[in-house]
């Protein structure tokens, strides 16, 4: 997932990832409802095909045959989204679709909590569409919902429809979701759409299990597909409509190769010498990612101390362990009140705190 305005992924998943840790001085809800799909996730039995690598060909380089202008099929209406969901569910029923690749693009710059702008979804191509070596084709027919394999779902215009049409697919234990570094994507889906992931293979978790030099998607694209991931749009405004062609190409690349990368990762996991490193162990770790719950951004009343004196916080304390500064008690009280007001206003208006009132 790319979160414009904020870089990096969540932690490496050590320990309990399913609940955020809060310091005692934070204001947080006093009670949290349990994960509604906990039982389904924890009791999930992996399908035999998830653990079977017999039909996977080891490739020196993944090549995906696409038209040079194929930047994904745009899904901008509820009718189109319903058609895509139907194609996936019917494909699952007849055995044609077992997995989907999934990613999100989100915006965080002019908003308090952030929101998803785009959902990228890819389904598996027939074996004839992927090859080792050679060049990408440029004479293929322009894809549509019935014939395409890469889709860009407008999460802004379809925010109301995604829970109805895509939600059942995401929660289905019969369709494996392949995602990379889903620690943020999972709670974002809950926050914006009330959608939950059941049955996940996180390629980031696989990278860590295999102890690759990097757990990033860029490394996997370079290793398996020989592709250097572009970084130019990491901070782009994904609210923009229509998206520029290079933005669409950038977004599609996150999922277009992911199912083939998933296959190659399974081969390496299956051949690993350690019994603790396996396809099943990565699926188990991915279950923990599915169990992550979205929590609203907490409030720390003492947070104003970090911006006292224009950000030059005084670290010396008196005998009562209270931070001292050059501000008078009246000035410090005014700063605290302003800090509280800024947080309330930003939450109410869904605006960045720095745009409501900067620290300077």
C-alpha positions as CSV (number, residue, x, y, z in Angstrom):
1,X,0.0,0.0,0.0
2,X,1.2,3.5,-0.7
3,X,0.1,6.1,1.7
4,X,0.9,9.5,0.1
5,X,2.4,11.8,2.7
6,X,3.6,9.0,5.0
7,X,6.2,6.5,4.0
8,X,7.1,3.0,5.3
9,X,5.1,0.0,6.4
10,X,4.1,-1.3,9.8
11,X,6.4,-3.3,12.0
12,X,7.7,-6.7,11.2
13,X,4.9,-8.5,13.0
14,X,6.8,-9.8,16.0
15,X,4.5,-10.3,19.0
16,X,0.8,-9.5,19.1
17,X,0.1,-7.3,16.0
18,X,-3.7,-7.5,16.5
19,X,-3.9,-4.6,19.0
20,X,-2.1,-1.3,19.1
21,X,-0.1,-0.5,22.2
22,X,-1.0,2.7,23.9
23,X,0.9,4.7,26.6
24,X,-1.0,5.4,29.9
25,X,-1.5,9.1,29.1
26,X,-3.4,8.5,25.9
27,X,-7.2,8.9,25.6
28,X,-8.5,5.8,23.8
29,X,-11.9,3.9,23.8
30,X,-12.4,2.0,27.1
31,X,-13.7,-1.1,25.2
32,X,-13.0,-2.7,21.9
33,X,-15.3,-5.1,20.2
34,X,-13.7,-8.3,19.1
35,X,-12.8,-9.0,15.5
36,X,-16.0,-10.1,13.8
37,X,-14.2,-12.7,11.7
38,X,-11.8,-14.0,14.4
39,X,-13.4,-17.5,14.5
40,X,-13.3,-17.8,10.7
41,X,-9.7,-16.7,10.5
42,X,-8.3,-18.7,13.4
43,X,-10.2,-21.9,12.3
44,X,-9.3,-21.6,8.6
45,X,-8.0,-24.8,7.1
46,X,-5.8,-24.2,4.1
47,X,-6.9,-25.6,0.8
48,X,-4.7,-28.3,-0.6
49,X,-3.8,-26.1,-3.6
50,X,-2.4,-23.5,-1.3
51,X,0.3,-25.8,-0.1
52,X,0.9,-27.7,-3.4
53,X,3.7,-26.4,-5.6
54,X,3.7,-29.3,-8.1
55,X,2.3,-27.3,-11.0
56,X,4.5,-24.2,-10.4
57,X,7.4,-23.6,-12.9
58,X,10.5,-22.0,-11.5
59,X,11.3,-18.9,-13.5
60,X,14.5,-16.9,-13.9
61,X,12.4,-13.9,-14.9
62,X,8.7,-13.2,-14.8
63,X,7.3,-11.7,-18.0
64,X,3.7,-10.7,-18.2
65,X,2.3,-10.2,-21.7
66,X,0.2,-7.1,-21.9
67,X,-0.6,-4.4,-24.4
68,X,1.7,-1.5,-24.0
69,X,-1.2,0.8,-23.3
70,X,-2.9,-1.6,-20.8
71,X,-2.9,0.4,-17.6
72,X,-5.7,-1.7,-16.0
73,X,-9.4,-1.7,-16.5
74,X,-11.0,1.3,-14.7
75,X,-13.9,0.4,-12.5
76,X,-15.8,3.6,-11.9
77,X,-19.5,2.6,-11.6
78,X,-21.4,0.3,-9.3
79,X,-22.5,-1.7,-12.4
80,X,-18.9,-2.3,-13.4
81,X,-17.9,-3.3,-9.8
82,X,-20.8,-5.7,-9.7
83,X,-19.7,-7.3,-12.9
84,X,-16.1,-7.7,-11.6
85,X,-17.3,-9.2,-8.4
86,X,-19.5,-11.6,-10.3
87,X,-16.6,-12.6,-12.5
88,X,-14.5,-13.4,-9.4
89,X,-17.3,-15.4,-7.6
90,X,-18.2,-17.3,-10.7
91,X,-14.6,-18.0,-11.4
92,X,-14.1,-19.3,-7.9
93,X,-17.1,-21.6,-8.3
94,X,-15.8,-23.1,-11.5
95,X,-12.2,-23.4,-10.3
96,X,-10.8,-20.7,-12.6
97,X,-10.1,-18.1,-9.9
98,X,-8.5,-19.2,-6.6
99,X,-6.5,-16.1,-5.8
100,X,-6.6,-12.4,-6.3
101,X,-3.8,-9.9,-5.8
102,X,-4.8,-6.7,-3.9
103,X,-3.3,-3.4,-3.0
104,X,-4.5,0.1,-2.0
105,X,-3.5,3.7,-2.6
106,X,-4.5,6.1,0.2
107,X,-4.4,9.9,0.9
108,X,-3.2,11.4,4.2
109,X,-2.2,14.9,3.4
110,X,-5.4,17.0,3.8
111,X,-7.3,14.7,6.1
112,X,-7.1,13.7,9.8
113,X,-7.4,9.9,9.6
114,X,-6.7,9.3,5.9
115,X,-8.8,7.5,3.3
116,X,-8.4,5.0,0.5
117,X,-8.6,6.4,-3.0
118,X,-7.9,3.4,-5.2
119,X,-8.1,-0.4,-4.9
120,X,-5.9,-2.3,-7.3
121,X,-7.0,-5.9,-8.0
122,X,-5.4,-8.5,-10.3
123,X,-6.5,-12.0,-11.2
124,X,-4.3,-14.8,-12.5
125,X,-3.5,-14.8,-16.2
126,X,-3.6,-18.1,-18.2
127,X,-0.1,-19.7,-18.5
128,X,0.1,-18.6,-22.1
129,X,0.0,-14.9,-20.9
130,X,3.2,-15.3,-18.8
131,X,6.5,-16.4,-20.2
132,X,10.2,-16.6,-19.4
133,X,12.3,-14.2,-21.4
134,X,11.1,-12.5,-24.5
135,X,9.3,-9.1,-24.9
136,X,6.0,-7.8,-23.7
137,X,3.4,-7.9,-26.5
138,X,1.9,-4.7,-27.9
139,X,-0.8,-6.1,-30.2
140,X,-3.2,-7.6,-27.7
141,X,-6.8,-6.5,-27.6
142,X,-7.8,-3.8,-25.2
143,X,-9.1,-5.5,-22.1
144,X,-12.5,-5.0,-20.5
145,X,-14.1,-6.4,-17.4
146,X,-14.8,-9.8,-19.0
147,X,-11.3,-10.2,-20.5
148,X,-9.0,-8.1,-18.4
149,X,-6.8,-9.2,-15.5
150,X,-5.8,-6.0,-13.9
151,X,-8.4,-3.6,-12.4
152,X,-8.4,-0.2,-10.8
153,X,-11.4,0.4,-8.6
154,X,-12.3,4.0,-7.9
155,X,-12.6,3.9,-4.1
156,X,-13.9,7.5,-4.0
157,X,-16.9,7.2,-6.2
158,X,-17.6,3.6,-5.1
159,X,-17.1,4.0,-1.4
160,X,-20.7,3.1,-0.8
161,X,-20.7,0.1,-3.1
162,X,-17.4,-1.7,-2.2
163,X,-18.8,-3.2,1.0
164,X,-21.7,-4.8,-1.0
165,X,-19.8,-6.1,-4.0
166,X,-16.2,-6.5,-2.9
167,X,-16.7,-7.2,0.8
168,X,-17.9,-10.8,0.3
169,X,-14.9,-11.6,-1.9
170,X,-12.5,-10.3,0.7
171,X,-14.1,-12.3,3.5
172,X,-14.4,-15.5,1.5
173,X,-12.1,-18.3,2.7
174,X,-12.3,-19.8,-0.7
175,X,-10.5,-17.0,-2.4
176,X,-6.9,-16.4,-1.3
177,X,-5.9,-12.7,-1.1
178,X,-2.3,-12.1,-2.0
179,X,-1.0,-8.8,-0.6
180,X,2.3,-7.2,0.2
181,X,2.8,-5.7,3.6
182,X,-0.9,-5.6,4.5
183,X,-0.5,-4.3,8.0
184,X,-1.9,-1.0,6.9
185,X,-4.3,-2.2,4.2
186,X,-6.2,-4.5,6.5
187,X,-7.3,-1.7,9.0
188,X,-7.9,0.7,6.2
189,X,-10.3,-1.6,4.6
190,X,-12.1,-1.9,7.9
191,X,-12.1,1.9,8.5
192,X,-13.4,3.0,5.1
193,X,-15.6,0.1,3.9
194,X,-16.2,-2.2,6.9
195,X,-14.5,-5.0,4.9
196,X,-12.4,-7.8,6.4
197,X,-9.8,-10.1,4.9
198,X,-10.1,-13.9,5.4
199,X,-7.4,-16.1,3.9
200,X,-4.3,-14.1,3.2
201,X,-0.8,-14.7,1.9
202,X,1.3,-11.7,2.7
203,X,4.4,-11.6,0.4
204,X,6.1,-9.3,2.8
205,X,5.8,-11.9,5.5
206,X,7.2,-14.5,3.1
207,X,10.2,-12.2,2.4
208,X,11.0,-11.9,6.1
209,X,10.6,-15.6,6.6
210,X,13.1,-16.2,3.8
211,X,15.4,-13.5,5.2
212,X,15.7,-11.6,2.0
213,X,17.9,-8.4,2.1
214,X,14.8,-6.4,1.9
215,X,11.1,-7.1,2.6
216,X,9.9,-4.4,0.2
217,X,7.9,-5.0,-2.9
218,X,10.5,-3.2,-4.9
219,X,13.0,-5.9,-4.0
220,X,10.6,-8.7,-5.1
221,X,9.9,-6.9,-8.4
222,X,13.6,-6.6,-9.1
223,X,14.4,-10.1,-8.0
224,X,11.7,-12.0,-9.8
225,X,10.6,-9.7,-12.7
226,X,13.7,-7.6,-13.3
227,X,11.7,-4.5,-12.9
228,X,12.9,-1.3,-11.1
229,X,9.8,0.0,-9.3
230,X,9.2,3.7,-10.0
231,X,9.1,6.0,-6.9
232,X,7.9,9.1,-8.6
233,X,4.2,8.7,-7.5
234,X,4.8,7.6,-3.9
235,X,3.7,11.1,-2.8
236,X,1.2,11.8,-5.6
237,X,-2.3,12.9,-4.9
238,X,-4.4,9.8,-5.4
239,X,-7.6,11.9,-5.1
240,X,-7.0,13.2,-8.6
241,X,-9.5,12.2,-11.3
242,X,-8.9,11.2,-13.9
243,X,-5.7,9.6,-13.0
244,X,-2.7,10.3,-15.2
245,X,-1.7,7.4,-17.4
246,X,1.7,7.1,-15.6
247,X,-0.1,7.0,-12.2
248,X,-2.3,4.2,-13.5
249,X,0.7,2.3,-14.7
250,X,2.4,2.8,-11.4
251,X,-0.6,1.6,-9.5
252,X,-1.2,-1.5,-11.7
253,X,2.4,-2.6,-11.3
254,X,1.8,-3.3,-7.6
255,X,-0.6,-6.2,-8.3
256,X,0.1,-7.2,-12.0
257,X,3.2,-9.3,-11.0
258,X,2.2,-10.2,-7.5
259,X,0.5,-13.6,-8.2
260,X,3.6,-14.8,-10.2
261,X,5.8,-13.5,-7.4
262,X,3.6,-15.4,-4.9
263,X,4.3,-18.6,-6.9
264,X,8.0,-18.2,-6.9
265,X,8.0,-17.4,-3.1
266,X,6.0,-20.6,-2.5
267,X,8.7,-22.6,-4.4
268,X,11.4,-21.1,-2.2
269,X,9.5,-21.7,1.0
270,X,8.8,-25.3,0.0
271,X,12.5,-25.9,-0.7
272,X,13.7,-24.2,2.5
273,X,15.9,-26.3,4.8
274,X,14.3,-25.2,8.0
275,X,11.0,-26.8,9.0
276,X,10.0,-23.5,10.6
277,X,10.0,-21.8,7.3
278,X,7.2,-23.1,5.0
279,X,4.2,-22.0,3.0
280,X,2.0,-22.9,6.0
281,X,4.1,-20.9,8.4
282,X,3.7,-17.8,6.2
283,X,0.0,-18.4,6.0
284,X,-0.1,-18.6,9.8
285,X,1.7,-15.3,10.1
286,X,-0.7,-13.8,7.5
287,X,-3.6,-14.9,9.7
288,X,-2.2,-12.6,12.4
289,X,-2.3,-9.7,9.9
290,X,-5.9,-10.5,9.1
291,X,-6.7,-10.1,12.8
292,X,-5.4,-6.5,13.1
293,X,-8.2,-4.2,14.1
294,X,-8.6,-0.6,13.1
295,X,-8.5,1.8,16.0
296,X,-9.2,5.5,15.7
297,X,-6.2,7.8,16.2
298,X,-5.8,8.2,20.0
299,X,-5.3,11.6,21.7
300,X,-2.4,12.4,24.0
301,X,-3.3,15.4,26.2
302,X,0.4,15.9,27.0
303,X,1.4,16.1,23.4
304,X,1.6,19.8,23.5
305,X,4.8,19.4,25.5
306,X,6.6,18.3,22.3
307,X,6.0,21.7,20.6
308,X,6.7,24.0,23.5
309,X,9.1,26.8,22.7
310,X,8.6,26.4,19.0
311,X,9.5,22.7,19.0
312,X,12.7,23.1,21.1
313,X,11.3,21.0,24.0
314,X,13.3,21.4,27.2
315,X,14.2,17.9,28.4
316,X,15.4,19.1,31.9
317,X,12.8,18.4,34.6
318,X,12.3,19.5,38.1
319,X,11.9,17.3,41.2
320,X,8.3,16.7,40.3
321,X,9.4,15.3,37.0
322,X,7.6,18.1,35.1
323,X,9.0,19.4,31.9
324,X,10.3,23.0,32.3
325,X,10.5,25.6,29.6
326,X,10.7,29.3,29.0
327,X,6.9,29.6,28.8
328,X,5.1,31.2,31.7
329,X,2.3,29.1,33.3
330,X,-0.3,31.3,31.5
331,X,1.4,30.8,28.1
332,X,1.7,27.0,28.7
333,X,-2.0,26.9,29.6
334,X,-2.9,28.7,26.4
335,X,-0.7,26.4,24.4
336,X,-2.4,23.3,25.9
337,X,-5.9,24.8,25.2
338,X,-4.9,25.5,21.6
339,X,-3.4,22.0,21.2
340,X,-6.7,20.5,22.4
341,X,-8.8,22.7,20.1
342,X,-6.7,21.9,17.1
343,X,-7.2,18.1,17.7
344,X,-10.9,18.4,18.1
345,X,-11.3,20.7,15.0
346,X,-9.1,18.4,12.9
347,X,-11.2,15.4,13.8
348,X,-14.5,17.2,13.2
349,X,-13.5,18.7,9.9
350,X,-11.4,15.6,8.8
351,X,-8.4,17.9,8.2
352,X,-4.7,17.6,8.9
353,X,-3.8,19.1,12.2
354,X,-1.0,21.1,10.6
355,X,-3.5,22.7,8.2
356,X,-5.8,23.6,11.1
357,X,-3.0,25.2,13.0
358,X,0.7,24.5,12.3
359,X,3.3,24.1,15.1
360,X,5.2,27.2,14.0
